[in-house]
């Protein structure tokens, strides 16, 4: 079985994986959900100047402290940047990268780089005013009812220093890594459109689709756990 490291996206925390973790454990996997600094259970450490590098360090520390080798590193949304940076720093520890409806960066790009100009302007104005990006209405993730209320209650502002922080990584090494993109397309979140297209058009990707919204760990935990179990147990190293 596999070791999973689960990295949440913007505004959320390790809490968002609550429905997925026991399903992975039941299948015999180990799974570690990371709280990025300033978010989730570590929201009390919020600072406007927290950056992408701090969040990459959070994930590297989990890999190191658990002495992981050959793990499956899963990044949701903004977390795609984080797992890319962590895998670049610990390539020997990561067997598989999973971009869960996540940002697919190129070297030197920031979270903002794949966003439309209007989105960039709006978010930069928010950062300039408050030092943070306020959480969106979970309805944009396709959530409603109790799921909507749960996520709305738990989300917190995201540190503004993360938005334009560039990520440098070894592109050639990243291209050699096993990479999966899980496309959550019902409804599709527009800020992931560029990354979705890259995963479909560029070589080296394994594609899966889930007919749910941007927060599949909330809206479709059984289906997501099944996808993660399948890709982990069908890896070349497992055959």
N, C-alpha and C positions, 0 to 999 in steps of 0.2 A: 504494500500500500504506500501512499504518498504522504509527504509533508507539504501542507499548504500554508502560505503566508497570505492573508487577506488584507488588502489595503483599501480603505474607503475613499470616497471622493470628497469634493468640497462640501463644507457645511455639516458633514455628518461625522460619524465616529465608529468605533468598533461595534457599537450597539446595533448598527444596521445589519450586521451579519447574524443576529440572534437566531433567526429561523433556519439558517443554513448550517451553522456550526454543528448542531446535534445530528443532522443528517449525514454530514461527512464523518463524524465520529462513529456513527452506527455502521458505516461502510468500512470501518477499520482504518481510516486515515487519521493522521494528526493534523490539526488545523489551529493556526494562531492568528487572531484578529488584532491588528495594530491600531492603537489610538495615536493619531498624528498630533504633535505638540500644538496646543492652542485649541484643540477640537475634542469632541466627545468627552470622555472621562478626564481629559487633560485640558479642558477648556479654561480652567483656572490659570493656566500658563500662557494665555493669549497675550501676544504683543503684536502691534501693527507691523513691526519689522521682521517678524518671522518669515522665513523664505523657503523656497523649494529645497534648498540644500539642507535645512533643518529637518524637513520631512523625509528626505532621502536617508539622512543619518538615523532617524527613528527606525526605519526598516532594516538598515544595515545592523543596528544594534540588536534587533530581534534575531536576525540570521546568526550573528556572532554568539549571542548569549545562549541560544538553543543549539549551537554547533550543527547547523543544518548543512546538508550536502545533497545536491540533486533535488531541491525543493521545487514546488510549483508556486510561482509568484503571481498573484492575481491583483490587478489594479483596476478599480472602478472609476470611470470618468476622469477627473483630475488626477486620480491615482495612477493613471497610465504614465504620466511623467515621472512619478515617484518610483514606480517599479523599474522603469527604464534606467534611472540613475542608480538605483540600488544594485541591479544586475550588472551594471557597468563596473561598480566598485567590488562586487563579489561574484565574478563570473563562474568561479569554480563551485559556488554553492547553489547556483540556479540552473535547473535543467530545462524548465519550461516557463515561458512568459504568457500570461493570459490577460488580454486587454478586454475588460468587460464593459462594453459600450464606452470605451475609454479613449483618451487623447493618445494619438500615435504621433510622437514628435520626430522631428529631424534635428540633427546636431545644431545647437545655437538657437533653437526656438524656445519660446516661453509658452505658458498656458494661453496667453493672449494671442499668440501668433496665428492660430487657426480660426479665430473668431472674425465675424463680419465687422466692418469699420464702425457701425452703429453700436454694436455690443461693446467693442473696445472703448469707445468714447463714454458710454454710459458707465461702464465699470471703473474706468479710470477716474471719472468724476466722483463716484462713490468712495473710492480709495482716498482721493484728495480731501474729501470732506470728513470722513470718519476713520480712515485708516483700515477699513475693512470692507468686505463684500457682504451685504446682507443676504440671508438665505431666501431663495425663491419660494413661491407657492408650490407645494408638492404636486399640484394638479399638472404642472408642466412635465412631471415624470410619469403621468398617466395614473396617478393615485387618487382614490376617492374614499369616502366613508371612513371607517376606523383606521385604515392604512394611512390615509391623508392626515388624519388628526394625530396619529402617532408620530409620523415623520415631522410634521409641523411643530409639534411640541418639543422634539429632541434636537432639531437643527439649531446651529449657532453661527454667528458671523465668521467668515473665513478671513485669515490675516491678509491684509492688502499687499504685503511684501511678496506674496507668492505670484501675483498676477503677471508681472512683467519680468520675472527672474528667468534668465536663459538656462538651458540645460545643455551641457557639453558631454558627449559620450562617444565611444569608439564605434562608428557606424559599421565598419566591416565586421567587427566581432558581434555586434547586435544582429546583423543580417545572417550570421551563421547559427543564431540561437533558434530553438523551436519556439514559434510564436503562433498564438491563437487569437482571433478576434471574435467576440461574441456580440452579434448585432441584435440589439433590442429595438425593434422597429414598429411597435404597435402601442403607443405612437413613437415615432422617431424624434429624438431631441435634436433640434437644428444645430446646436453648437458642436455636435459630434459629426456633422456631415462630412467635413474634410477628412477626418480620421477614418470614417466609414469607407469613404472612397479610396483612400490610400490602401486600406487593407484588402479591398477588392481588386485594385488595379496593379499593385506592386507584387513582385515575386516573394515567395517564402512564407506566405500566410496560410494558415488553416482556418477556415471560416465556419462558424456555427451561427444559427439564427434562433432567437426566442421571440415568440409572438406576444410580447409584453412591453411595458414601458421601460424607462431609463433606470428604474430601481428594481431589478429583477429579484434581488435578495429579499425584498419586501413583497413584491407582487406575485412572484413565481418561484418561491424557494425550492420546491420539489424539483421543478424542471431545471433550475440552475444547478442544484446539487448533482443531478443526473448528468448534466453536461460536464461538470468538473470531474466527476468520478470516471466518466468514460474517457476523457482526454488524458487523465492521469494514468489509467490502467492500460491504455493503448500506446503509451510512449515507447519509442524504440528500445530504450534502456530496460523496459519492463517485459519485452517480448522474449 
